[in-house]
Amino acid sequence: MDGENVRPINPTPSDTPSPTPVPAPGTLVVDTSRADRVGEFRGVAGPYWSLRPVGGGVEWEVEPRHVRPAVLIEQLRARTARLNARSRGEVL
């Protein structure tokens, strides 16, 4: 028993989750709270991050814990969808 399985009263830095680093504006990220929606990081608004659809549109806010970097295939899909919509005349 001599101290086995005893957690320290004050958590050490390794016990606390590290804050999510703030991405640069324009970075493509994924909002996991909205069905893995890909968005462009716009900035910080209080405790939330502001994202907008790739290529423009209405921004939305999300808690940073629900955001992860977009992998290459997600970035390509988002940009291709934007270009296809533009070629169909749906967006400028």
PDB file of N, CA, C and O in Angstrom, chain B, residues numbered from 101:
ATOM      1  N   MET B 101       0.818  -1.190   0.000  1.00  0.00           N
ATOM      2  CA  MET B 101       0.000   0.000   0.000  1.00  0.00           C
ATOM      3  C   MET B 101       0.858   1.247   0.000  1.00  0.00           C
ATOM      4  O   MET B 101       0.362   2.288  -0.430  1.00  0.00           O
ATOM      5  N   ASP B 102       2.036   1.231   0.422  1.00  0.00           N
ATOM      6  CA  ASP B 102       2.910   2.378   0.595  1.00  0.00           C
ATOM      7  C   ASP B 102       2.896   3.327  -0.594  1.00  0.00           C
ATOM      8  O   ASP B 102       3.875   3.407  -1.336  1.00  0.00           O
ATOM      9  N   GLY B 103       1.792   4.048  -0.781  1.00  0.00           N
ATOM     10  CA  GLY B 103       1.721   5.047  -1.833  1.00  0.00           C
ATOM     11  C   GLY B 103       1.354   4.504  -3.200  1.00  0.00           C
ATOM     12  O   GLY B 103       1.367   5.246  -4.182  1.00  0.00           O
ATOM     13  N   GLU B 104       1.027   3.227  -3.281  1.00  0.00           N
ATOM     14  CA  GLU B 104       0.651   2.661  -4.572  1.00  0.00           C
ATOM     15  C   GLU B 104      -0.709   3.192  -4.999  1.00  0.00           C
ATOM     16  O   GLU B 104      -1.618   3.335  -4.181  1.00  0.00           O
ATOM     17  N   ASN B 105      -0.837   3.478  -6.271  1.00  0.00           N
ATOM     18  CA  ASN B 105      -2.107   3.934  -6.843  1.00  0.00           C
ATOM     19  C   ASN B 105      -2.665   5.180  -6.163  1.00  0.00           C
ATOM     20  O   ASN B 105      -3.881   5.364  -6.110  1.00  0.00           O
ATOM     21  N   VAL B 106      -1.803   6.019  -5.653  1.00  0.00           N
ATOM     22  CA  VAL B 106      -2.248   7.257  -5.016  1.00  0.00           C
ATOM     23  C   VAL B 106      -1.930   8.403  -5.964  1.00  0.00           C
ATOM     24  O   VAL B 106      -0.785   8.575  -6.380  1.00  0.00           O
ATOM     25  N   ARG B 107      -2.941   9.181  -6.300  1.00  0.00           N
ATOM     26  CA  ARG B 107      -2.747  10.333  -7.183  1.00  0.00           C
ATOM     27  C   ARG B 107      -2.359  11.548  -6.345  1.00  0.00           C
ATOM     28  O   ARG B 107      -2.821  11.681  -5.212  1.00  0.00           O
ATOM     29  N   PRO B 108      -1.540  12.415  -6.866  1.00  0.00           N
ATOM     30  CA  PRO B 108      -1.188  13.626  -6.126  1.00  0.00           C
ATOM     31  C   PRO B 108      -2.410  14.527  -5.960  1.00  0.00           C
ATOM     32  O   PRO B 108      -3.315  14.530  -6.795  1.00  0.00           O
ATOM     33  N   ILE B 109      -2.419  15.284  -4.874  1.00  0.00           N
ATOM     34  CA  ILE B 109      -3.530  16.202  -4.611  1.00  0.00           C
ATOM     35  C   ILE B 109      -3.550  17.300  -5.662  1.00  0.00           C
ATOM     36  O   ILE B 109      -4.610  17.618  -6.202  1.00  0.00           O
ATOM     37  N   ASN B 110      -2.409  17.879  -5.957  1.00  0.00           N
ATOM     38  CA  ASN B 110      -2.314  18.911  -6.990  1.00  0.00           C
ATOM     39  C   ASN B 110      -1.858  18.253  -8.283  1.00  0.00           C
ATOM     40  O   ASN B 110      -0.797  17.629  -8.316  1.00  0.00           O
ATOM     41  N   PRO B 111      -2.644  18.382  -9.350  1.00  0.00           N
ATOM     42  CA  PRO B 111      -2.240  17.722 -10.598  1.00  0.00           C
ATOM     43  C   PRO B 111      -0.957  18.312 -11.155  1.00  0.00           C
ATOM     44  O   PRO B 111      -0.702  19.511 -11.050  1.00  0.00           O
ATOM     45  N   THR B 112      -0.168  17.452 -11.741  1.00  0.00           N
ATOM     46  CA  THR B 112       1.049  17.910 -12.396  1.00  0.00           C
ATOM     47  C   THR B 112       0.696  18.338 -13.814  1.00  0.00           C
ATOM     48  O   THR B 112      -0.380  17.996 -14.304  1.00  0.00           O
ATOM     49  N   PRO B 113       1.568  19.069 -14.476  1.00  0.00           N
ATOM     50  CA  PRO B 113       1.260  19.510 -15.838  1.00  0.00           C
ATOM     51  C   PRO B 113       0.863  18.367 -16.773  1.00  0.00           C
ATOM     52  O   PRO B 113       0.059  18.574 -17.682  1.00  0.00           O
ATOM     53  N   SER B 114       1.408  17.170 -16.567  1.00  0.00           N
ATOM     54  CA  SER B 114       1.052  16.056 -17.444  1.00  0.00           C
ATOM     55  C   SER B 114      -0.364  15.550 -17.179  1.00  0.00           C
ATOM     56  O   SER B 114      -0.938  14.863 -18.024  1.00  0.00           O
ATOM     57  N   ASP B 115      -0.941  15.882 -16.007  1.00  0.00           N
ATOM     58  CA  ASP B 115      -2.301  15.460 -15.678  1.00  0.00           C
ATOM     59  C   ASP B 115      -3.355  16.386 -16.267  1.00  0.00           C
ATOM     60  O   ASP B 115      -4.516  15.997 -16.390  1.00  0.00           O
ATOM     61  N   THR B 116      -2.973  17.591 -16.629  1.00  0.00           N
ATOM     62  CA  THR B 116      -3.943  18.548 -17.156  1.00  0.00           C
ATOM     63  C   THR B 116      -3.863  18.555 -18.674  1.00  0.00           C
ATOM     64  O   THR B 116      -2.773  18.500 -19.242  1.00  0.00           O
ATOM     65  N   PRO B 117      -5.023  18.623 -19.336  1.00  0.00           N
ATOM     66  CA  PRO B 117      -4.979  18.644 -20.800  1.00  0.00           C
ATOM     67  C   PRO B 117      -4.338  19.926 -21.302  1.00  0.00           C
ATOM     68  O   PRO B 117      -4.576  21.008 -20.767  1.00  0.00           O
ATOM     69  N   SER B 118      -3.525  19.789 -22.333  1.00  0.00           N
ATOM     70  CA  SER B 118      -2.889  20.984 -22.887  1.00  0.00           C
ATOM     71  C   SER B 118      -3.901  21.727 -23.749  1.00  0.00           C
ATOM     72  O   SER B 118      -4.718  21.098 -24.422  1.00  0.00           O
ATOM     73  N   PRO B 119      -3.856  23.057 -23.739  1.00  0.00           N
ATOM     74  CA  PRO B 119      -4.804  23.816 -24.553  1.00  0.00           C
ATOM     75  C   PRO B 119      -4.538  23.587 -26.040  1.00  0.00           C
ATOM     76  O   PRO B 119      -3.401  23.382 -26.467  1.00  0.00           O
ATOM     77  N   THR B 120      -5.608  23.629 -26.801  1.00  0.00           N
ATOM     78  CA  THR B 120      -5.486  23.453 -28.244  1.00  0.00           C
ATOM     79  C   THR B 120      -4.814  24.683 -28.835  1.00  0.00           C
ATOM     80  O   THR B 120      -5.263  25.802 -28.585  1.00  0.00           O
ATOM     81  N   PRO B 121      -3.748  24.507 -29.613  1.00  0.00           N
ATOM     82  CA  PRO B 121      -3.096  25.676 -30.203  1.00  0.00           C
ATOM     83  C   PRO B 121      -4.024  26.367 -31.202  1.00  0.00           C
ATOM     84  O   PRO B 121      -4.748  25.713 -31.952  1.00  0.00           O
ATOM     85  N   VAL B 122      -3.988  27.685 -31.198  1.00  0.00           N
ATOM     86  CA  VAL B 122      -4.844  28.467 -32.097  1.00  0.00           C
ATOM     87  C   VAL B 122      -4.231  28.445 -33.495  1.00  0.00           C
ATOM     88  O   VAL B 122      -3.073  28.822 -33.672  1.00  0.00           O
ATOM     89  N   PRO B 123      -5.013  27.999 -34.498  1.00  0.00           N
ATOM     90  CA  PRO B 123      -4.480  27.970 -35.862  1.00  0.00           C
ATOM     91  C   PRO B 123      -4.385  29.363 -36.466  1.00  0.00           C
ATOM     92  O   PRO B 123      -4.999  30.306 -35.968  1.00  0.00           O
ATOM     93  N   ALA B 124      -3.631  29.485 -37.518  1.00  0.00           N
ATOM     94  CA  ALA B 124      -3.527  30.757 -38.242  1.00  0.00           C
ATOM     95  C   ALA B 124      -4.826  31.004 -39.000  1.00  0.00           C
ATOM     96  O   ALA B 124      -5.457  30.054 -39.464  1.00  0.00           O
ATOM     97  N   PRO B 125      -5.236  32.269 -39.133  1.00  0.00           N
ATOM     98  CA  PRO B 125      -6.441  32.563 -39.921  1.00  0.00           C
ATOM     99  C   PRO B 125      -6.317  31.979 -41.334  1.00  0.00           C
ATOM    100  O   PRO B 125      -5.271  32.074 -41.975  1.00  0.00           O
ATOM    101  N   GLY B 126      -7.409  31.377 -41.794  1.00  0.00           N
ATOM    102  CA  GLY B 126      -7.424  30.755 -43.108  1.00  0.00           C
ATOM    103  C   GLY B 126      -7.128  29.270 -43.104  1.00  0.00           C
ATOM    104  O   GLY B 126      -7.317  28.595 -44.115  1.00  0.00           O
ATOM    105  N   THR B 127      -6.659  28.748 -41.964  1.00  0.00           N
ATOM    106  CA  THR B 127      -6.363  27.323 -41.859  1.00  0.00           C
ATOM    107  C   THR B 127      -7.650  26.514 -41.930  1.00  0.00           C
ATOM    108  O   THR B 127      -8.647  26.876 -41.305  1.00  0.00           O
ATOM    109  N   LEU B 128      -7.635  25.429 -42.682  1.00  0.00           N
ATOM    110  CA  LEU B 128      -8.806  24.562 -42.757  1.00  0.00           C
ATOM    111  C   LEU B 128      -8.799  23.594 -41.583  1.00  0.00           C
ATOM    112  O   LEU B 128      -7.809  22.913 -41.319  1.00  0.00           O
ATOM    113  N   VAL B 129      -9.937  23.552 -40.883  1.00  0.00           N
ATOM    114  CA  VAL B 129     -10.102  22.696 -39.718  1.00  0.00           C
ATOM    115  C   VAL B 129     -11.431  21.957 -39.832  1.00  0.00           C
ATOM    116  O   VAL B 129     -12.259  22.282 -40.683  1.00  0.00           O
ATOM    117  N   VAL B 130     -11.628  20.967 -38.973  1.00  0.00           N
ATOM    118  CA  VAL B 130     -12.853  20.172 -38.975  1.00  0.00           C
ATOM    119  C   VAL B 130     -13.583  20.388 -37.659  1.00  0.00           C
ATOM    120  O   VAL B 130     -12.995  20.260 -36.585  1.00  0.00           O
ATOM    121  N   ASP B 131     -14.868  20.716 -37.747  1.00  0.00           N
ATOM    122  CA  ASP B 131     -15.740  20.874 -36.584  1.00  0.00           C
ATOM    123  C   ASP B 131     -16.398  19.526 -36.326  1.00  0.00           C
ATOM    124  O   ASP B 131     -17.328  19.143 -37.034  1.00  0.00           O
ATOM    125  N   THR B 132     -15.920  18.804 -35.315  1.00  0.00           N
ATOM    126  CA  THR B 132     -16.437  17.468 -35.032  1.00  0.00           C
ATOM    127  C   THR B 132     -17.815  17.494 -34.386  1.00  0.00           C
ATOM    128  O   THR B 132     -18.481  16.461 -34.325  1.00  0.00           O
ATOM    129  N   SER B 133     -18.255  18.651 -33.902  1.00  0.00           N
ATOM    130  CA  SER B 133     -19.591  18.744 -33.301  1.00  0.00           C
ATOM    131  C   SER B 133     -20.667  18.933 -34.366  1.00  0.00           C
ATOM    132  O   SER B 133     -21.856  18.875 -34.054  1.00  0.00           O
ATOM    133  N   ARG B 134     -20.275  19.156 -35.600  1.00  0.00           N
ATOM    134  CA  ARG B 134     -21.221  19.362 -36.707  1.00  0.00           C
ATOM    135  C   ARG B 134     -20.920  18.393 -37.853  1.00  0.00           C
ATOM    136  O   ARG B 134     -20.683  18.802 -38.990  1.00  0.00           O
ATOM    137  N   ALA B 135     -20.937  17.122 -37.530  1.00  0.00           N
ATOM    138  CA  ALA B 135     -20.765  16.061 -38.536  1.00  0.00           C
ATOM    139  C   ALA B 135     -19.496  16.236 -39.371  1.00  0.00           C
ATOM    140  O   ALA B 135     -19.518  16.067 -40.591  1.00  0.00           O
ATOM    141  N   ASP B 136     -18.397  16.575 -38.707  1.00  0.00           N
ATOM    142  CA  ASP B 136     -17.099  16.740 -39.377  1.00  0.00           C
ATOM    143  C   ASP B 136     -17.136  17.757 -40.510  1.00  0.00           C
ATOM    144  O   ASP B 136     -16.575  17.536 -41.583  1.00  0.00           O
ATOM    145  N   ARG B 137     -17.801  18.861 -40.254  1.00  0.00           N
ATOM    146  CA  ARG B 137     -17.886  19.946 -41.234  1.00  0.00           C
ATOM    147  C   ARG B 137     -16.538  20.662 -41.329  1.00  0.00           C
ATOM    148  O   ARG B 137     -15.957  21.041 -40.312  1.00  0.00           O
ATOM    149  N   VAL B 138     -16.052  20.840 -42.536  1.00  0.00           N
ATOM    150  CA  VAL B 138     -14.778  21.528 -42.758  1.00  0.00           C
ATOM    151  C   VAL B 138     -15.042  23.023 -42.821  1.00  0.00           C
ATOM    152  O   VAL B 138     -15.960  23.477 -43.504  1.00  0.00           O
ATOM    153  N   GLY B 139     -14.230  23.777 -42.104  1.00  0.00           N
ATOM    154  CA  GLY B 139     -14.363  25.222 -42.108  1.00  0.00           C
ATOM    155  C   GLY B 139     -13.012  25.901 -42.104  1.00  0.00           C
ATOM    156  O   GLY B 139     -11.984  25.289 -41.813  1.00  0.00           O
ATOM    157  N   GLU B 140     -13.037  27.163 -42.429  1.00  0.00           N
ATOM    158  CA  GLU B 140     -11.834  27.989 -42.447  1.00  0.00           C
ATOM    159  C   GLU B 140     -11.782  28.748 -41.129  1.00  0.00           C
ATOM    160  O   GLU B 140     -12.734  29.443 -40.773  1.00  0.00           O
ATOM    161  N   PHE B 141     -10.673  28.621 -40.401  1.00  0.00           N
ATOM    162  CA  PHE B 141     -10.534  29.324 -39.127  1.00  0.00           C
ATOM    163  C   PHE B 141     -10.460  30.821 -39.378  1.00  0.00           C
ATOM    164  O   PHE B 141      -9.682  31.278 -40.215  1.00  0.00           O
ATOM    165  N   ARG B 142     -11.280  31.593 -38.645  1.00  0.00           N
ATOM    166  CA  ARG B 142     -11.324  33.047 -38.821  1.00  0.00           C
ATOM    167  C   ARG B 142     -10.750  33.794 -37.622  1.00  0.00           C
ATOM    168  O   ARG B 142     -10.145  34.853 -37.788  1.00  0.00           O
ATOM    169  N   GLY B 143     -10.932  33.256 -36.410  1.00  0.00           N
ATOM    170  CA  GLY B 143     -10.418  33.943 -35.238  1.00  0.00           C
ATOM    171  C   GLY B 143     -11.060  33.429 -33.963  1.00  0.00           C
ATOM    172  O   GLY B 143     -11.854  32.489 -33.973  1.00  0.00           O
ATOM    173  N   VAL B 144     -10.693  34.076 -32.865  1.00  0.00           N
ATOM    174  CA  VAL B 144     -11.193  33.699 -31.545  1.00  0.00           C
ATOM    175  C   VAL B 144     -12.236  34.714 -31.116  1.00  0.00           C
ATOM    176  O   VAL B 144     -12.027  35.921 -31.235  1.00  0.00           O
ATOM    177  N   ALA B 145     -13.367  34.216 -30.614  1.00  0.00           N
ATOM    178  CA  ALA B 145     -14.452  35.070 -30.120  1.00  0.00           C
ATOM    179  C   ALA B 145     -14.797  34.605 -28.713  1.00  0.00           C
ATOM    180  O   ALA B 145     -15.663  33.751 -28.526  1.00  0.00           O
ATOM    181  N   GLY B 146     -14.112  35.172 -27.725  1.00  0.00           N
ATOM    182  CA  GLY B 146     -14.315  34.737 -26.345  1.00  0.00           C
ATOM    183  C   GLY B 146     -13.819  33.309 -26.189  1.00  0.00           C
ATOM    184  O   GLY B 146     -12.682  33.004 -26.550  1.00  0.00           O
ATOM    185  N   PRO B 147     -14.670  32.421 -25.649  1.00  0.00           N
ATOM    186  CA  PRO B 147     -14.235  31.028 -25.473  1.00  0.00           C
ATOM    187  C   PRO B 147     -14.402  30.182 -26.736  1.00  0.00           C
ATOM    188  O   PRO B 147     -14.093  28.991 -26.727  1.00  0.00           O
ATOM    189  N   TYR B 148     -14.882  30.782 -27.808  1.00  0.00           N
ATOM    190  CA  TYR B 148     -15.179  30.041 -29.035  1.00  0.00           C
ATOM    191  C   TYR B 148     -14.229  30.419 -30.164  1.00  0.00           C
ATOM    192  O   TYR B 148     -13.573  31.461 -30.130  1.00  0.00           O
ATOM    193  N   TRP B 149     -14.174  29.548 -31.158  1.00  0.00           N
ATOM    194  CA  TRP B 149     -13.450  29.829 -32.387  1.00  0.00           C
ATOM    195  C   TRP B 149     -14.469  30.090 -33.475  1.00  0.00           C
ATOM    196  O   TRP B 149     -15.493  29.411 -33.545  1.00  0.00           O
ATOM    197  N   SER B 150     -14.202  31.061 -34.317  1.00  0.00           N
ATOM    198  CA  SER B 150     -15.080  31.379 -35.443  1.00  0.00           C
ATOM    199  C   SER B 150     -14.572  30.659 -36.687  1.00  0.00           C
ATOM    200  O   SER B 150     -13.401  30.759 -37.052  1.00  0.00           O
ATOM    201  N   LEU B 151     -15.481  29.934 -37.326  1.00  0.00           N
ATOM    202  CA  LEU B 151     -15.176  29.232 -38.566  1.00  0.00           C
ATOM    203  C   LEU B 151     -16.168  29.683 -39.621  1.00  0.00           C
ATOM    204  O   LEU B 151     -17.255  30.160 -39.295  1.00  0.00           O
ATOM    205  N   ARG B 152     -15.799  29.534 -40.879  1.00  0.00           N
ATOM    206  CA  ARG B 152     -16.741  29.816 -41.964  1.00  0.00           C
ATOM    207  C   ARG B 152     -16.550  28.763 -43.044  1.00  0.00           C
ATOM    208  O   ARG B 152     -15.501  28.122 -43.112  1.00  0.00           O
ATOM    209  N   PRO B 153     -17.554  28.585 -43.880  1.00  0.00           N
ATOM    210  CA  PRO B 153     -17.416  27.611 -44.961  1.00  0.00           C
ATOM    211  C   PRO B 153     -16.240  27.981 -45.872  1.00  0.00           C
ATOM    212  O   PRO B 153     -15.888  29.153 -46.003  1.00  0.00           O
ATOM    213  N   VAL B 154     -15.654  26.986 -46.484  1.00  0.00           N
ATOM    214  CA  VAL B 154     -14.540  27.217 -47.400  1.00  0.00           C
ATOM    215  C   VAL B 154     -15.018  28.094 -48.549  1.00  0.00           C
ATOM    216  O   VAL B 154     -16.000  27.768 -49.216  1.00  0.00           O
ATOM    217  N   GLY B 155     -14.338  29.188 -48.778  1.00  0.00           N
ATOM    218  CA  GLY B 155     -14.691  30.095 -49.863  1.00  0.00           C
ATOM    219  C   GLY B 155     -15.698  31.161 -49.494  1.00  0.00           C
ATOM    220  O   GLY B 155     -16.073  31.964 -50.348  1.00  0.00           O
ATOM    221  N   GLY B 156     -16.150  31.197 -48.253  1.00  0.00           N
ATOM    222  CA  GLY B 156     -17.077  32.243 -47.828  1.00  0.00           C
ATOM    223  C   GLY B 156     -18.402  31.692 -47.356  1.00  0.00           C
ATOM    224  O   GLY B 156     -18.719  30.517 -47.543  1.00  0.00           O
ATOM    225  N   GLY B 157     -19.160  32.565 -46.744  1.00  0.00           N
ATOM    226  CA  GLY B 157     -20.459  32.173 -46.215  1.00  0.00           C
ATOM    227  C   GLY B 157     -20.618  32.635 -44.784  1.00  0.00           C
ATOM    228  O   GLY B 157     -19.793  33.385 -44.260  1.00  0.00           O
ATOM    229  N   VAL B 158     -21.678  32.183 -44.165  1.00  0.00           N
ATOM    230  CA  VAL B 158     -22.000  32.585 -42.799  1.00  0.00           C
ATOM    231  C   VAL B 158     -21.096  31.853 -41.813  1.00  0.00           C
ATOM    232  O   VAL B 158     -20.991  30.627 -41.834  1.00  0.00           O
ATOM    233  N   GLU B 159     -20.444  32.632 -40.948  1.00  0.00           N
ATOM    234  CA  GLU B 159     -19.568  32.050 -39.938  1.00  0.00           C
ATOM    235  C   GLU B 159     -20.381  31.359 -38.852  1.00  0.00           C
ATOM    236  O   GLU B 159     -21.551  31.674 -38.632  1.00  0.00           O
ATOM    237  N   TRP B 160     -19.739  30.414 -38.181  1.00  0.00           N
ATOM    238  CA  TRP B 160     -20.333  29.796 -37.006  1.00  0.00           C
ATOM    239  C   TRP B 160     -19.261  29.684 -35.936  1.00  0.00           C
ATOM    240  O   TRP B 160     -18.067  29.767 -36.224  1.00  0.00           O
ATOM    241  N   GLU B 161     -19.700  29.495 -34.695  1.00  0.00           N
ATOM    242  CA  GLU B 161     -18.767  29.398 -33.577  1.00  0.00           C
ATOM    243  C   GLU B 161     -18.772  27.982 -33.026  1.00  0.00           C
ATOM    244  O   GLU B 161     -19.788  27.287 -33.050  1.00  0.00           O
ATOM    245  N   VAL B 162     -17.617  27.575 -32.532  1.00  0.00           N
ATOM    246  CA  VAL B 162     -17.453  26.224 -32.008  1.00  0.00           C
ATOM    247  C   VAL B 162     -16.458  26.260 -30.857  1.00  0.00           C
ATOM    248  O   VAL B 162     -15.544  27.084 -30.839  1.00  0.00           O
ATOM    249  N   GLU B 163     -16.645  25.361 -29.897  1.00  0.00           N
ATOM    250  CA  GLU B 163     -15.677  25.234 -28.811  1.00  0.00           C
ATOM    251  C   GLU B 163     -14.401  24.608 -29.377  1.00  0.00           C
ATOM    252  O   GLU B 163     -14.476  23.670 -30.171  1.00  0.00           O
ATOM    253  N   PRO B 164     -13.244  25.110 -28.983  1.00  0.00           N
ATOM    254  CA  PRO B 164     -11.981  24.583 -29.518  1.00  0.00           C
ATOM    255  C   PRO B 164     -11.815  23.075 -29.323  1.00  0.00           C
ATOM    256  O   PRO B 164     -11.140  22.422 -30.119  1.00  0.00           O
ATOM    257  N   ARG B 165     -12.423  22.515 -28.273  1.00  0.00           N
ATOM    258  CA  ARG B 165     -12.264  21.074 -28.036  1.00  0.00           C
ATOM    259  C   ARG B 165     -12.929  20.235 -29.123  1.00  0.00           C
ATOM    260  O   ARG B 165     -12.650  19.041 -29.236  1.00  0.00           O
ATOM    261  N   HIS B 166     -13.806  20.843 -29.923  1.00  0.00           N
ATOM    262  CA  HIS B 166     -14.489  20.136 -31.005  1.00  0.00           C
ATOM    263  C   HIS B 166     -13.826  20.370 -32.362  1.00  0.00           C
ATOM    264  O   HIS B 166     -14.407  20.047 -33.398  1.00  0.00           O
ATOM    265  N   VAL B 167     -12.626  20.924 -32.365  1.00  0.00           N
ATOM    266  CA  VAL B 167     -11.950  21.254 -33.626  1.00  0.00           C
ATOM    267  C   VAL B 167     -10.655  20.454 -33.734  1.00  0.00           C
ATOM    268  O   VAL B 167      -9.908  20.299 -32.768  1.00  0.00           O
ATOM    269  N   ARG B 168     -10.423  19.960 -34.929  1.00  0.00           N
ATOM    270  CA  ARG B 168      -9.155  19.281 -35.218  1.00  0.00           C
ATOM    271  C   ARG B 168      -8.679  19.744 -36.591  1.00  0.00           C
ATOM    272  O   ARG B 168      -9.482  20.214 -37.397  1.00  0.00           O
ATOM    273  N   PRO B 169      -7.390  19.617 -36.862  1.00  0.00           N
ATOM    274  CA  PRO B 169      -6.891  20.009 -38.180  1.00  0.00           C
ATOM    275  C   PRO B 169      -7.511  19.138 -39.272  1.00  0.00           C
ATOM    276  O   PRO B 169      -7.750  17.949 -39.063  1.00  0.00           O
ATOM    277  N   ALA B 170      -7.764  19.723 -40.414  1.00  0.00           N
ATOM    278  CA  ALA B 170      -8.277  18.963 -41.558  1.00  0.00           C
ATOM    279  C   ALA B 170      -7.118  18.220 -42.209  1.00  0.00           C
ATOM    280  O   ALA B 170      -6.064  18.798 -42.474  1.00  0.00           O
ATOM    281  N   VAL B 171      -7.326  16.934 -42.462  1.00  0.00           N
ATOM    282  CA  VAL B 171      -6.300  16.163 -43.171  1.00  0.00           C
ATOM    283  C   VAL B 171      -6.381  16.527 -44.650  1.00  0.00           C
ATOM    284  O   VAL B 171      -7.353  17.138 -45.095  1.00  0.00           O
ATOM    285  N   LEU B 172      -5.368  16.152 -45.396  1.00  0.00           N
ATOM    286  CA  LEU B 172      -5.255  16.572 -46.792  1.00  0.00           C
ATOM    287  C   LEU B 172      -6.492  16.216 -47.618  1.00  0.00           C
ATOM    288  O   LEU B 172      -6.970  17.051 -48.386  1.00  0.00           O
ATOM    289  N   ILE B 173      -7.019  15.003 -47.480  1.00  0.00           N
ATOM    290  CA  ILE B 173      -8.174  14.608 -48.284  1.00  0.00           C
ATOM    291  C   ILE B 173      -9.392  15.470 -47.951  1.00  0.00           C
ATOM    292  O   ILE B 173     -10.182  15.777 -48.844  1.00  0.00           O
ATOM    293  N   GLU B 174      -9.562  15.865 -46.689  1.00  0.00           N
ATOM    294  CA  GLU B 174     -10.679  16.738 -46.308  1.00  0.00           C
ATOM    295  C   GLU B 174     -10.503  18.130 -46.904  1.00  0.00           C
ATOM    296  O   GLU B 174     -11.475  18.752 -47.333  1.00  0.00           O
ATOM    297  N   GLN B 175      -9.275  18.615 -46.930  1.00  0.00           N
ATOM    298  CA  GLN B 175      -8.999  19.914 -47.540  1.00  0.00           C
ATOM    299  C   GLN B 175      -9.314  19.877 -49.034  1.00  0.00           C
ATOM    300  O   GLN B 175      -9.932  20.798 -49.569  1.00  0.00           O
ATOM    301  N   LEU B 176      -8.888  18.814 -49.696  1.00  0.00           N
ATOM    302  CA  LEU B 176      -9.134  18.685 -51.137  1.00  0.00           C
ATOM    303  C   LEU B 176     -10.624  18.588 -51.446  1.00  0.00           C
ATOM    304  O   LEU B 176     -11.100  19.213 -52.393  1.00  0.00           O
ATOM    305  N   ARG B 177     -11.365  17.809 -50.654  1.00  0.00           N
ATOM    306  CA  ARG B 177     -12.808  17.681 -50.872  1.00  0.00           C
ATOM    307  C   ARG B 177     -13.509  19.025 -50.720  1.00  0.00           C
ATOM    308  O   ARG B 177     -14.361  19.385 -51.532  1.00  0.00           O
ATOM    309  N   ALA B 178     -13.147  19.764 -49.675  1.00  0.00           N
ATOM    310  CA  ALA B 178     -13.791  21.058 -49.426  1.00  0.00           C
ATOM    311  C   ALA B 178     -13.496  22.039 -50.559  1.00  0.00           C
ATOM    312  O   ALA B 178     -14.394  22.740 -51.024  1.00  0.00           O
ATOM    313  N   ARG B 179     -12.259  22.088 -50.995  1.00  0.00           N
ATOM    314  CA  ARG B 179     -11.897  23.019 -52.074  1.00  0.00           C
ATOM    315  C   ARG B 179     -12.514  22.599 -53.409  1.00  0.00           C
ATOM    316  O   ARG B 179     -12.937  23.447 -54.194  1.00  0.00           O
ATOM    317  N   THR B 180     -12.563  21.300 -53.661  1.00  0.00           N
ATOM    318  CA  THR B 180     -13.171  20.812 -54.902  1.00  0.00           C
ATOM    319  C   THR B 180     -14.664  21.108 -54.925  1.00  0.00           C
ATOM    320  O   THR B 180     -15.198  21.516 -55.956  1.00  0.00           O
ATOM    321  N   ALA B 181     -15.341  20.908 -53.803  1.00  0.00           N
ATOM    322  CA  ALA B 181     -16.774  21.207 -53.728  1.00  0.00           C
ATOM    323  C   ALA B 181     -17.020  22.683 -54.009  1.00  0.00           C
ATOM    324  O   ALA B 181     -17.982  23.031 -54.695  1.00  0.00           O
ATOM    325  N   ARG B 182     -16.171  23.542 -53.493  1.00  0.00           N
ATOM    326  CA  ARG B 182     -16.291  24.981 -53.726  1.00  0.00           C
ATOM    327  C   ARG B 182     -16.099  25.298 -55.214  1.00  0.00           C
ATOM    328  O   ARG B 182     -16.879  26.055 -55.792  1.00  0.00           O
ATOM    329  N   LEU B 183     -15.083  24.732 -55.821  1.00  0.00           N
ATOM    330  CA  LEU B 183     -14.825  24.986 -57.241  1.00  0.00           C
ATOM    331  C   LEU B 183     -15.942  24.438 -58.127  1.00  0.00           C
ATOM    332  O   LEU B 183     -16.311  25.068 -59.118  1.00  0.00           O
ATOM    333  N   ASN B 184     -16.479  23.277 -57.778  1.00  0.00           N
ATOM    334  CA  ASN B 184     -17.592  22.718 -58.553  1.00  0.00           C
ATOM    335  C   ASN B 184     -18.824  23.610 -58.461  1.00  0.00           C
ATOM    336  O   ASN B 184     -19.499  23.839 -59.465  1.00  0.00           O
ATOM    337  N   ALA B 185     -19.120  24.113 -57.271  1.00  0.00           N
ATOM    338  CA  ALA B 185     -20.264  25.016 -57.104  1.00  0.00           C
ATOM    339  C   ALA B 185     -20.052  26.289 -57.916  1.00  0.00           C
ATOM    340  O   ALA B 185     -20.992  26.822 -58.506  1.00  0.00           O
ATOM    341  N   ARG B 186     -18.831  26.765 -57.943  1.00  0.00           N
ATOM    342  CA  ARG B 186     -18.527  27.971 -58.718  1.00  0.00           C
ATOM    343  C   ARG B 186     -18.709  27.714 -60.217  1.00  0.00           C
ATOM    344  O   ARG B 186     -19.242  28.563 -60.931  1.00  0.00           O
ATOM    345  N   SER B 187     -18.271  26.557 -60.689  1.00  0.00           N
ATOM    346  CA  SER B 187     -18.404  26.256 -62.122  1.00  0.00           C
ATOM    347  C   SER B 187     -19.864  26.084 -62.534  1.00  0.00           C
ATOM    348  O   SER B 187     -20.211  26.305 -63.694  1.00  0.00           O
ATOM    349  N   ARG B 188     -20.719  25.693 -61.591  1.00  0.00           N
ATOM    350  CA  ARG B 188     -22.149  25.570 -61.875  1.00  0.00           C
ATOM    351  C   ARG B 188     -22.870  26.906 -61.752  1.00  0.00           C
ATOM    352  O   ARG B 188     -24.063  26.998 -62.040  1.00  0.00           O
ATOM    353  N   GLY B 189     -22.149  27.947 -61.324  1.00  0.00           N
ATOM    354  CA  GLY B 189     -22.752  29.268 -61.171  1.00  0.00           C
ATOM    355  C   GLY B 189     -23.517  29.449 -59.876  1.00  0.00           C
ATOM    356  O   GLY B 189     -24.277  30.408 -59.738  1.00  0.00           O
ATOM    357  N   GLU B 190     -23.330  28.544 -58.921  1.00  0.00           N
ATOM    358  CA  GLU B 190     -24.041  28.629 -57.641  1.00  0.00           C
ATOM    359  C   GLU B 190     -23.428  29.671 -56.714  1.00  0.00           C
ATOM    360  O   GLU B 190     -24.123  30.245 -55.875  1.00  0.00           O
ATOM    361  N   VAL B 191     -22.142  29.915 -56.861  1.00  0.00           N
ATOM    362  CA  VAL B 191     -21.433  30.918 -56.060  1.00  0.00           C
ATOM    363  C   VAL B 191     -20.509  31.695 -56.980  1.00  0.00           C
ATOM    364  O   VAL B 191     -20.164  31.235 -58.069  1.00  0.00           O
ATOM    365  N   LEU B 192     -20.114  32.873 -56.533  1.00  0.00           N
ATOM    366  CA  LEU B 192     -19.185  33.683 -57.335  1.00  0.00           C
ATOM    367  C   LEU B 192     -17.759  33.296 -57.060  1.00  0.00           C
ATOM    368  O   LEU B 192     -16.840  33.871 -57.643  1.00  0.00           O
TER     369      LEU B 192
END
